Amino acid sequence: SVNSTGSVSWAITSGGEQGEVLVTVENHYRKLGMSILDLTTGQRPTIQCGAVNSDSASLGQALLADGLLDYYLTKRGVEALIRKAVKRGIFQSEGFIFVPWDPNGGEPYMPQMDEAGEVTGQTKTGDVAFYCLGPLDVVRDEWAESYEALNWLIVRTWRSRFDLAAQYPEMAGQIEGIESKTDSTRKRIGFGSMDEETDLIAHWEFFHKRTPSIPDGRYVSMLSDTVVLFDGPNPYSDLPVYRVAPDDLDGTPFGDTPMFDLMGPQDAVNGIDSAVITNQLGRGIGNLLVDDDSNITIDQLAGSMNLIKRRTGSVVEPLQWPQVPPELMQSKADKISAMQIFAGISSVTLGAPSENVGADSSGAKLALLDAKS
């Protein structure tokens, strides 16, 4: 909803050196991206657990796995997180689901006691946690040939400094001095400067696979280069980060998305719209051209039903601005049509069949065009 000039889709803003241009954003880019998201995630995939063996224990485990799967997809909101990851993949080229083990999750089963025998808390069973991350939250080796070839990743999540101080009381003083999200990220797209303070701080987690050079792998949990919460063997058999990407940027560990190809046409549509709006709204209030010696004042032109006298031979005529040429509007329509082609979304799927489809199109033809999206 925000273009490269900082203009927004929910308001007409001013541009140019002296604010002489009205700038508007007609966001077809977002509509096409959301249509791709709806087509991709509209039908829930059927996931069913099966037993490899036919013994009763394996069959019982398969039934338990079906129940766990449904619990995590619905009750724990994993299905919604996957949709968010797909959305990030469409618009940002990559989305990630980070699945670490949370020792503070699950149900309490044992009280924690201090040296004096006083109960200070509850030890919990632990459970997996789920985070949806974007491409800027996952640091990787940019020289790797593909994402699958990566041996290590660094993941960034945002945690409450007070929760971390409670979990690591021996480091509470150091944790209090860590830079917050407010300081490290002063602006958010579309919301301008953020002056409010937050207790969120960056939590960095380094994962290295078990390789011949590092047989046990390595896991480092840290808040800065000096505040290290844990450094030891990797407890995970693989990297607990799962990526969703529409395509791969060949020869790199980064993703790609066809939505990037729509940015140029979207800027062209914004430029055409801004030219039209500037001409029609910015100069829609008529101006009059009068001779210097016409003896007509501005006060005489205010209101209506006025008797206005002009000097003999002087000229009073309206100033006509150029009309919007039809070629400009046709160019805009062509750009929008090109965006639909690049995105693989037909105008039929968007619910507004274009003139190219034909006014006498049959239902079978419309169904075929919709199926081709």
Solvent accessible surface area in square Angstrom, and as a share of the most:
residue,aa,sasa,rsa
1,S,59,0.38
2,V,50,0.29
3,N,29,0.15
4,S,100,0.65
5,T,104,0.60
6,G,50,0.48
7,S,7,0.04
8,V,21,0.12
9,S,42,0.27
10,W,162,0.57
11,A,47,0.36
12,I,85,0.43
13,T,45,0.26
14,S,79,0.51
15,G,18,0.18
16,G,57,0.55
17,E,173,0.78
18,Q,169,0.75
19,G,37,0.36
20,E,90,0.41
21,V,53,0.31
22,L,41,0.20
23,V,23,0.13
24,T,22,0.13
25,V,12,0.07
26,E,63,0.28
27,N,37,0.19
28,H,43,0.19
29,Y,33,0.12
30,R,117,0.43
31,K,107,0.45
32,L,3,0.01
33,G,0,0.00
34,M,41,0.18
35,S,13,0.08
36,I,31,0.16
37,L,2,0.01
38,D,73,0.38
39,L,91,0.45
40,T,82,0.48
41,T,38,0.22
42,G,64,0.61
43,Q,160,0.71
44,R,114,0.42
45,P,96,0.60
46,T,132,0.77
47,I,98,0.50
48,Q,149,0.66
49,C,40,0.24
50,G,66,0.63
51,A,38,0.29
52,V,148,0.85
53,N,91,0.47
54,S,103,0.67
55,D,67,0.35
56,S,97,0.62
57,A,64,0.50
58,S,20,0.13
59,L,94,0.47
60,G,37,0.36
61,Q,122,0.54
62,A,15,0.11
63,L,134,0.67
64,L,115,0.57
65,A,34,0.26
66,D,48,0.25
67,G,43,0.41
68,L,86,0.43
69,L,49,0.24
70,D,76,0.39
71,Y,95,0.36
72,Y,48,0.18
73,L,22,0.11
74,T,65,0.38
75,K,160,0.68
76,R,80,0.29
77,G,25,0.24
78,V,16,0.09
79,E,61,0.27
80,A,60,0.47
81,L,33,0.17
82,I,70,0.36
83,R,90,0.33
84,K,115,0.49
85,A,0,0.00
86,V,16,0.09
87,K,79,0.33
88,R,78,0.28
89,G,1,0.01
90,I,11,0.06
91,F,37,0.16
92,Q,81,0.36
93,S,11,0.07
94,E,2,0.01
95,G,0,0.00
96,F,0,0.00
97,I,15,0.08
98,F,0,0.00
99,V,32,0.18
100,P,12,0.07
101,W,129,0.45
102,D,47,0.24
103,P,87,0.55
104,N,73,0.37
105,G,16,0.16
106,G,37,0.36
107,E,125,0.56
108,P,71,0.45
109,Y,130,0.50
110,M,101,0.45
111,P,66,0.42
112,Q,85,0.38
113,M,115,0.51
114,D,64,0.33
115,E,186,0.83
116,A,87,0.68
117,G,37,0.36
118,E,110,0.49
119,V,94,0.54
120,T,92,0.54
121,G,23,0.22
122,Q,92,0.41
123,T,40,0.23
124,K,81,0.35
125,T,76,0.44
126,G,9,0.09
127,D,27,0.14
128,V,42,0.24
129,A,15,0.12
130,F,41,0.17
131,Y,71,0.27
132,C,27,0.16
133,L,11,0.05
134,G,4,0.04
135,P,30,0.19
136,L,155,0.77
137,D,18,0.09
138,V,5,0.03
139,V,61,0.35
140,R,18,0.07
141,D,50,0.26
142,E,108,0.49
143,W,212,0.74
144,A,15,0.12
145,E,125,0.56
146,S,39,0.25
147,Y,31,0.12
148,E,124,0.56
149,A,57,0.44
150,L,3,0.02
151,N,71,0.36
152,W,68,0.24
153,L,1,0.00
154,I,34,0.17
155,V,0,0.00
156,R,54,0.20
157,T,4,0.03
158,W,60,0.21
159,R,56,0.20
160,S,23,0.15
161,R,24,0.09
162,F,121,0.51
163,D,80,0.41
164,L,1,0.01
165,A,17,0.13
166,A,79,0.62
167,Q,71,0.32
168,Y,59,0.23
169,P,92,0.58
170,E,130,0.58
171,M,45,0.20
172,A,33,0.26
173,G,62,0.60
174,Q,93,0.41
175,I,0,0.00
176,E,90,0.40
177,G,68,0.65
178,I,23,0.12
179,E,106,0.47
180,S,4,0.02
181,K,63,0.27
182,T,8,0.05
183,D,71,0.37
184,S,62,0.40
185,T,52,0.30
186,R,102,0.37
187,K,141,0.60
188,R,132,0.48
189,I,148,0.75
190,G,33,0.32
191,F,151,0.63
192,G,38,0.37
193,S,71,0.46
194,M,60,0.27
195,D,102,0.53
196,E,127,0.57
197,E,132,0.59
198,T,46,0.27
199,D,48,0.25
200,L,61,0.30
201,I,0,0.00
202,A,14,0.11
203,H,11,0.05
204,W,71,0.25
205,E,12,0.05
206,F,37,0.15
207,F,0,0.00
208,H,23,0.10
209,K,55,0.23
210,R,126,0.46
211,T,24,0.14
212,P,138,0.87
213,S,96,0.62
214,I,57,0.29
215,P,97,0.61
216,D,91,0.47
217,G,6,0.06
218,R,107,0.39
219,Y,29,0.11
220,V,12,0.07
221,S,6,0.04
222,M,44,0.20
223,L,6,0.03
224,S,34,0.22
225,D,132,0.68
226,T,102,0.59
227,V,5,0.03
228,V,56,0.32
229,L,20,0.10
230,F,96,0.40
231,D,75,0.39
232,G,17,0.16
233,P,84,0.53
234,N,4,0.02
235,P,90,0.56
236,Y,44,0.17
237,S,100,0.64
238,D,81,0.42
239,L,17,0.09
240,P,7,0.04
241,V,8,0.04
242,Y,130,0.49
243,R,48,0.18
244,V,49,0.28
245,A,31,0.24
246,P,63,0.40
247,D,84,0.44
248,D,65,0.34
249,L,86,0.43
250,D,132,0.68
251,G,45,0.43
252,T,37,0.22
253,P,0,0.00
254,F,70,0.29
255,G,7,0.07
256,D,41,0.21
257,T,5,0.03
258,P,56,0.35
259,M,1,0.00
260,F,82,0.34
261,D,91,0.47
262,L,0,0.00
263,M,98,0.44
264,G,48,0.46
265,P,18,0.11
266,Q,15,0.07
267,D,70,0.36
268,A,35,0.27
269,V,0,0.00
270,N,7,0.04
271,G,42,0.40
272,I,19,0.10
273,D,14,0.07
274,S,10,0.07
275,A,51,0.40
276,V,15,0.09
277,I,39,0.20
278,T,10,0.06
279,N,33,0.17
280,Q,99,0.44
281,L,106,0.53
282,G,47,0.45
283,R,81,0.30
284,G,53,0.51
285,I,152,0.77
286,G,66,0.64
287,N,70,0.36
288,L,84,0.42
289,L,87,0.43
290,V,61,0.35
291,D,56,0.29
292,D,156,0.81
293,D,84,0.44
294,S,1,0.01
295,N,102,0.52
296,I,28,0.14
297,T,76,0.44
298,I,146,0.74
299,D,122,0.63
300,Q,61,0.27
301,L,69,0.34
302,A,67,0.52
303,G,72,0.70
304,S,91,0.59
305,M,194,0.87
306,N,72,0.37
307,L,152,0.75
308,I,65,0.33
309,K,145,0.61
310,R,131,0.48
311,R,128,0.47
312,T,138,0.80
313,G,70,0.67
314,S,9,0.06
315,V,78,0.45
316,V,53,0.31
317,E,82,0.37
318,P,79,0.49
319,L,63,0.31
320,Q,133,0.59
321,W,96,0.34
322,P,101,0.63
323,Q,146,0.65
324,V,37,0.21
325,P,66,0.41
326,P,102,0.64
327,E,122,0.55
328,L,51,0.25
329,M,82,0.37
330,Q,103,0.46
331,S,42,0.27
332,K,25,0.11
333,A,52,0.41
334,D,76,0.39
335,K,75,0.32
336,I,30,0.15
337,S,39,0.25
338,A,27,0.21
339,M,0,0.00
340,Q,33,0.14
341,I,125,0.64
342,F,105,0.44
343,A,13,0.10
344,G,40,0.39
345,I,6,0.03
346,S,30,0.19
347,S,9,0.06
348,V,24,0.14
349,T,35,0.21
350,L,40,0.20
351,G,63,0.61
352,A,70,0.54
353,P,74,0.47
354,S,50,0.32
355,E,171,0.77
356,N,132,0.68
357,V,16,0.09
358,G,31,0.30
359,A,119,0.92
360,D,135,0.70
361,S,27,0.18
362,S,65,0.42
363,G,55,0.52
364,A,80,0.62
365,K,90,0.38
366,L,55,0.27
367,A,62,0.48
368,L,102,0.51
369,L,54,0.27
370,D,65,0.33
371,A,79,0.61
372,K,156,0.66
373,S,47,0.30
